[in-house]
């Protein structure tokens, strides 16, 4: 079953992509949730026209995302957390990274950050997706909080 995505769907595709899914997934989840529409010939024509009109705007979005990516790379991130030995009391998640980015003036939604759940001290790397074409690797360090 071919569908056109109306929003980004994790591990499936980005907005305005034409993807093939199993009929049950499309009919019972994607379409009722408003995440997709059926890819009929007329819907494909409308999509093609919209993509032509949006090409110029897309170039500006990519340029803005690249500026943000350079700013994120320039930030030296050290997250101080309570720890016993090298194990953390709690964990460091995408939310913590999003808060660090916000303190440095870069608003990034936590759902676009892929770092996993960190439970030990050390150096780690996170992937931040700012645009479908702009994905940046950000290195950070989890350190013990000083008393």
Secondary structure, DSSP 8 states (H G I E B T S, - for coil): -EEEESS-BTTTB-TT-EEE--HHHIIIIITTTTSEEE--HHHHHHHHHHHHHHHHHHHHHHHHHHHHHHHHHH--EEEEE-EETTEEEEEE-HHHHHHHHHHTT----GGGEE---EEESEEEEEEEEEETTEEEEEEEEEEE---
